[in-house]
Amino acid sequence: MEKTYRPDTICVQAGWKPKKGEPRVLPIYQSTTFKYDTTDEMGRLFALEDEGYFYTRLQNPTNDAVAEKIARLEGGVAAMLTASGQAANFYTIANLCQAGDHIVCSAKVYGGTFNLYAATIKKLGIDCTFVDPDDPAEKIEQAFNENTKAVIGETIANPALTVLDIEKFAGLAHKHGVPLIVDNTFATPVNCRPFEFGADIVTHSTTKYMDGHAMAVGGCIVDSGNFDWEAHAEKFPGLTTPDETYHGVVYTKQFGKKAFITKATAQLMRDLGSIQSPMNAFLLNVGLETLPLRMEKHCSNARKVAEFLKSHEKVEFVNCAMLEGDPYYELAQKYMPNGTCGVISFGLKGTREDAVRFMDSLKLCAIVTHVADARTCVLHPASHTHRQMNDEQLREAGVTPGMIRLSVGIEHPQDLIEDLEQALLQV
Ligand SMILES: *Cc1c(COP(=O)(O)O)cnc(C)c1O
């Protein structure tokens, strides 16, 4: 067992381990395929009897080095990179469920995840019940049925910015013999390690803080290795009974704690093919090296900007769980004592038109769809993501006409505050 280092050290040193004379920096293995000397050598790979590379749709050394780094950061036993965060969240469900199965998901999740679970997997015969994550455990429990195979939530929800009570959700999932999956995109393992609070599987959109420079779309799945699939074998036949497409291999028997990730690689990547490109994995690795530095700065900037906005007469409310008095402050203190993330939201007093005037007056903060990268950016849900809704529908969706989502970057905080201040003068 390798020594467990602290996150800052893991971010810089883990993953790629060069041997004598090999490149110090992780190389981009920009090759679709890999060479062997004998028929038998390659045959053993196809039988899952040996570990090794043969085709980049399944595995690639650049990707695996980066996945190893993220696994170490989360404290998991195995990880895989996917082409996007959407692919990571789809694979996690597809690896556990089949037609007739059911999942329970927090209603406070990313819009893409909501569509994936509310509409797309439904067409594949997998049903999802959305629950209010702030309801008491007894109420959430009513969503479970005998076909439930997983529970899902986001550490910090995008864009609601609510904080998940991970222990409450883990307790419910385990009482019903199923794993808790936590999308840890906004917190990153620098600020929260959901496995320490009972989560079993973690997913990421690496597109956000992990990449951190808005360069590459990507995703990741990490397994804690803690969930005992065999103790609930009847619920998870895909992991505990023979896979005829691999000569009858039983993943839990042959791969133990790595069963979940091995099955997702061997079956899902083989058949659905959403691998991250090695070039993107390389860029992600560069981003990961500075993740702890950036998260600290994102959080301290977000705190300062949120405090400024909160004290401004033209601002109605600010959502930022790092501020005392925020409804999620206590949960954030428990799960993320060092800070949450750089994304905050706030409401301007006034109309949709006032918000538009404010947005258009910003000089430094850019209007983009993205969040969670080095450059500060803003989005006006009423004009952008929720454009089709009238004011009443907006309020039902928890969005006000004047609400603005602000992803605070790593610029100097005073420059950001001055930009917001001059734009507020225009309202
Ligand atoms: C962006 C995001 C996703 C989707 O990730 P992509 O990389 O854009 O596919 C999933 N979950 C959360 C919390 C996100 O913010």
The ligand as a MOL file (V3000), in Angstrom:
LIG
                    3D

  0  0  0     0  0            999 V3000
M  V30 BEGIN CTAB
M  V30 COUNTS 15 15 0 0 0
M  V30 BEGIN ATOM
M  V30 1 C -21.8600 20.3960 -15.6350 0
M  V30 2 C -22.3570 19.3690 -14.7140 0
M  V30 3 C -22.6680 18.0770 -15.1530 0
M  V30 4 C -22.5630 17.6790 -16.6120 0
M  V30 5 O -21.2170 17.6700 -16.9740 0
M  V30 6 P -20.7070 17.8450 -18.5040 0
M  V30 7 O -19.2490 17.6900 -18.3340 0
M  V30 8 O -21.1450 19.2060 -18.9610 0
M  V30 9 O -21.3320 16.7560 -19.3000 0
M  V30 10 C -23.0870 17.1440 -14.2220 0
M  V30 11 N -23.2200 17.4610 -12.9150 0
M  V30 12 C -22.9370 18.7070 -12.4580 0
M  V30 13 C -23.1070 19.0080 -11.0080 0
M  V30 14 C -22.5000 19.6950 -13.3330 0
M  V30 15 O -22.2370 20.9290 -12.8680 0
M  V30 END ATOM
M  V30 BEGIN BOND
M  V30 1 1 1 2
M  V30 2 1 2 3
M  V30 3 2 2 14
M  V30 4 1 3 4
M  V30 5 2 3 10
M  V30 6 1 4 5
M  V30 7 1 5 6
M  V30 8 2 6 7
M  V30 9 1 6 8
M  V30 10 1 6 9
M  V30 11 1 10 11
M  V30 12 2 11 12
M  V30 13 1 12 13
M  V30 14 1 12 14
M  V30 15 1 14 15
M  V30 END BOND
M  V30 END CTAB
M  END
